[in-house]
């Protein structure tokens, strides 16, 4: 893929990506976590959307990060938020 080439996501994938924060919330509730433990404020959703956009930019630039590394980073950020009482 050439740098600067627009990335067009199929509608089904775009819907899935945009719905990821809500799906994570549902999974947390299904796992028995109380609703107030999950930091799904509008600000947190904004952060998630920025991270998704960052991933898409990386894809366009050809500098991808593997999924396990990305999830480890997200898990660490979530743990830090929990320690802060969010």
C-alpha distance (Angstrom), angle and dihedral (degrees) to the residues before:
residue distance angle dihedral
X1 . . .
X2 3.78 . .
X3 3.79 118.9 .
X4 3.77 109.8 -100.1
X5 3.78 93.4 26.4
X6 3.78 107.7 136.9
X7 3.77 114.2 -115.5
X8 3.77 112.5 -136.6
X9 3.77 114.6 -164.6
X10 3.78 119.2 -153.8
X11 3.81 110.0 -106.7
X12 3.81 93.0 -112.0
X13 3.82 92.2 52.6
X14 3.80 92.4 44.9
X15 3.81 89.8 52.7
X16 3.81 89.8 49.3
X17 3.82 93.2 49.0
X18 3.79 93.3 47.3
X19 3.81 91.1 47.8
X20 3.82 94.8 49.2
X21 3.83 96.1 101.2
X22 3.81 91.8 52.2
X23 3.80 91.4 46.2
X24 3.82 91.2 51.8
X25 3.80 88.8 51.7
X26 3.81 91.9 50.9
X27 3.82 91.1 48.4
X28 3.80 91.2 50.2
X29 3.78 91.2 52.1
X30 3.82 91.1 45.8
X31 3.81 88.9 52.2
X32 3.78 88.9 57.6
X33 3.80 98.3 -103.8
X34 3.79 113.3 145.8
X35 3.79 114.4 -110.0
X36 3.81 93.3 -117.6
X37 3.82 93.2 57.6
X38 3.79 92.7 67.7
X39 3.82 112.9 81.5
X40 3.80 95.3 -142.0
X41 3.77 98.2 144.9
X42 3.78 120.4 142.6
X43 3.82 87.9 -99.6
X44 3.81 91.4 53.3
X45 3.80 91.5 47.9
X46 3.80 87.8 51.5
X47 3.81 89.8 53.0
X48 3.81 90.6 50.5
X49 3.79 91.4 50.5
X50 3.82 90.1 49.3
X51 3.82 89.7 52.3
X52 3.80 90.5 50.0
X53 3.82 90.2 50.0
X54 3.82 88.9 48.3
X55 3.80 89.5 53.9
X56 3.77 91.6 50.2
X57 3.83 90.1 49.8
X58 3.81 89.4 50.8
X59 3.78 89.8 50.7
X60 3.78 91.0 51.3
X61 3.81 90.9 48.8
X62 3.78 92.2 47.3
X63 3.81 94.4 -119.0
X64 3.77 103.2 118.9
X65 3.80 127.5 176.6
X66 3.78 117.4 -145.4
X67 3.79 117.5 -110.5
X68 3.80 96.1 -115.4
X69 3.82 92.3 55.4
X70 3.78 91.1 47.0
X71 3.81 93.2 49.6
X72 3.82 91.2 47.1
X73 3.82 88.7 54.5
X74 3.83 92.0 48.4
X75 3.82 91.2 47.3
X76 3.81 90.3 51.6
X77 3.81 91.2 49.7
X78 3.80 91.7 48.9
X79 3.82 91.0 48.7
X80 3.81 89.9 51.0
X81 3.81 90.3 51.2
X82 3.80 91.0 49.7
X83 3.82 90.8 50.7
X84 3.81 88.6 52.6
X85 3.80 89.8 54.0
X86 3.81 97.6 -109.4
